Amino acid sequence: MKTINIYTMEHDIKLVEVEITKLNKSLKKLSFTEKQEKEILLNIKKPGWTTPAEFRMFMDALKNVSKIQFSRQVR
């Protein structure tokens, strides 16, 4: 069995750059206008807007995107 040293592995930096650029563009598309944000906040208060499983997935996605945005602001 071959041991892999993660500190000396070669990385495809170009691929990382491409993926970061794609992520940034996607996040920009996700941003809401103030009107859209108000509509979303009204809709989530309506009973039955989502199932418990969808709610869990939605919350996990929100938390992860928030972490990404926060880590960009800290740097």
C-alpha positions as CSV (number, residue, x, y, z in Angstrom):
1,M,0.0,0.0,0.0
2,K,1.4,3.3,-1.1
3,T,1.4,6.2,1.5
4,I,0.4,9.6,0.2
5,N,1.9,12.7,1.8
6,I,-0.8,15.4,1.4
7,Y,1.8,18.1,1.9
8,T,3.9,17.2,-1.1
9,M,1.1,16.2,-3.5
10,E,0.8,18.2,-6.7
11,H,-2.4,20.2,-7.1
12,D,-4.2,21.3,-10.2
13,I,-4.2,25.0,-9.3
14,K,-5.8,25.9,-12.7
15,L,-8.7,23.7,-11.9
16,V,-9.1,25.2,-8.4
17,E,-9.1,28.7,-10.0
18,V,-11.8,27.7,-12.5
19,E,-14.0,26.2,-9.7
20,I,-13.5,29.3,-7.5
21,T,-14.5,31.6,-10.4
22,K,-17.6,29.4,-11.1
23,L,-18.6,29.5,-7.4
24,N,-18.2,33.2,-7.2
25,K,-20.4,33.7,-10.3
26,S,-23.0,31.3,-8.8
27,L,-23.0,33.2,-5.5
28,K,-23.5,36.5,-7.3
29,K,-26.6,35.0,-9.1
30,L,-28.0,34.0,-5.7
31,S,-28.0,37.4,-4.3
32,F,-31.5,38.9,-3.9
33,T,-32.9,42.4,-4.4
34,E,-34.4,43.9,-1.2
35,K,-37.9,43.2,-2.7
36,Q,-37.1,39.6,-3.3
37,E,-35.7,39.2,0.2
38,K,-38.9,40.5,1.7
39,E,-41.0,38.1,-0.5
40,I,-38.9,35.2,0.6
41,L,-39.1,36.1,4.3
42,L,-42.9,36.4,4.0
43,N,-43.2,33.0,2.2
44,I,-41.2,31.0,4.7
45,K,-43.6,32.0,7.4
46,K,-46.5,30.4,5.6
47,P,-47.5,26.9,7.0
48,G,-46.3,24.1,4.7
49,W,-43.8,26.0,2.7
50,T,-41.5,23.0,2.9
51,T,-41.2,19.4,4.2
52,P,-39.0,18.7,7.3
53,A,-36.4,17.0,5.0
54,E,-36.3,19.9,2.6
55,F,-36.1,22.3,5.6
56,R,-33.0,20.5,6.9
57,M,-31.3,20.5,3.4
58,F,-32.2,24.2,3.0
59,M,-30.8,25.2,6.4
60,D,-27.6,23.2,5.7
61,A,-27.2,25.0,2.4
62,L,-27.8,28.4,3.9
63,K,-25.3,27.7,6.7
64,N,-22.6,26.6,4.3
65,V,-23.0,29.5,1.9
66,S,-22.9,31.9,4.9
67,K,-19.6,30.3,6.1
68,I,-18.1,30.8,2.6
69,Q,-19.2,34.5,2.6
70,F,-18.0,35.0,6.1
71,S,-14.6,33.5,5.4
72,R,-14.1,35.8,2.4
73,Q,-14.9,38.9,4.6
74,V,-12.4,37.8,7.3
75,R,-9.5,37.7,5.0
